[in-house]
Amino acid sequence: MNDAKSSMILIGIGGAGSAAARGVSRAFGPGLRYVLADTDAATGAEGEPFVLLGGDRLAGRGSGGDIPMARLAAEDSRDAIDETLDGARLAVVVACLGGGTGTGATLAVARHLRERGIPSIVFATIPFEFEGAGRRQNATGIMSSIATEASSSIFLPLDRLVAGEDNMESAMKRAVDTLASGITLFWRMVERPGYIRLDPERVRRIVANAEGGRFAVATAQGPDRAAEVVDALSRSPLLAAGNTPARSILCGILAGEDLRLSEVGRVAEGVKAAFGRSANFDLATVNDEATFSGRLSVVVFLFESGIRKDDDVSGGSADAPRLRRQRRPRNPLAQGPQGRGRFNNVEPTINDSGVDLDTPTYLRQGVTLDA
């Protein structure tokens, strides 16, 4: 069910993105405000909040892998999307890139949220290597454009997300569970905090200024669970060094009533030591005795920019000004810094495959140039 009072909204885009959003809803429980959006009418189930993208254009039959068509379908449906955004001050978007709707519609939705003045954080997966160069190029070619439109973007290569899993069913379950766990804990930190609270407006400001990011979740139990969680996070491939060091760290701890003060201190100190003592650090705890008694789960978000004093993060209405932040789009799968150069202040040029032609080819394809 949706919570009309919540200022946060989860938007699942495409079939896979909608499945991930459902996973978040199941993990969070009643009260999560969310909406599913797809070009395929079959995605929406009875009683679920659902927006059919491009109903007149595609008649609910899906985009057929056509990225520009999916983008146009989302643009056609801006009024329907707006009906779900009443009072929203922060949007969490989840999608799987590489296909049609997840790739094209995510760009259009992120752009619409920016124009509405609503900060957004996009979680998007990148196809497995074995899915072929075409799907991966669709994904990597659109990433810099999504990063330009979203306030913050976290791109998750599926190969890293399921590292160590060989069974196909287990790997896909792990991918959905990891993504859902991270988003759920993020949500709980804001809306169901425990002893250490995180101001929702500060979270909104962090996301509005965060740009690119990475995240991972680790869970342990037993007398050394805090140390084990920190060790697992420090070795997580999802938190591997990016193009720039972390400027802002958001850490959430989920546990039962047996959570000890010493464990909170050990997690905080370990995370700061592993990912940057000079970064802005925010911590929140969430208490869930029913499901986490004896267990400790920690989520870490690393963002490449922090809050600046002169940032204007007004938002939440159609008349709100655009977020005042200079964006530095980059391809997170490429090496070295990436910018749009002389195209920095103009709209990206997207071809029929959804590829940003203003980004050099070697960056779009993740090629490292020899020095």
Sequence and secondary structure as in RCSB ss.txt:
>XXXX:A:sequence
MNDAKSSMILIGIGGAGSAAARGVSRAFGPGLRYVLADTDAATGAEGEPFVLLGGDRLAGRGSGGDIPMARLAAE
DSRDAIDETLDGARLAVVVACLGGGTGTGATLAVARHLRERGIPSIVFATIPFEFEGAGRRQNATGIMSSIATEA
SSSIFLPLDRLVAGEDNMESAMKRAVDTLASGITLFWRMVERPGYIRLDPERVRRIVANAEGGRFAVATAQGPDR
AAEVVDALSRSPLLAAGNTPARSILCGILAGEDLRLSEVGRVAEGVKAAFGRSANFDLATVNDEATFSGRLSVVV
FLFESGIRKDDDVSGGSADAPRLRRQRRPRNPLAQGPQGRGRFNNVEPTINDSGVDLDTPTYLRQGVTLDA
>XXXX:A:secstr
   TT SEEEEEEHHHHHHHHHHHHHHH TT  EEEEESBGGG  TTS EEETTHHHHTTB  TT HHHHHHHHH
HTHHHHHTT TT SEEEEEEE SSSHHHHHHHHHHHHHHHHT  EEEEEEE  GGG HHHHHHHHHHHHHHHHHS
SEEEEEEHHHHTTT  SHHHHHHHHHHHHHHHHHHHHHHHHS  SS   HHHHHHHHHT EEEEEEEEEEESTTH
HHHHHHHHHT GGGS  SS  SEEEEEEEE TT  HHHHHHHHHHHHHHH TTSEEEEEEEE HHHHTTEEEEEE
EEES    TT B   SSTT    B       TTSSS    GGGTTS   B TTS BTTS HHHHTT     
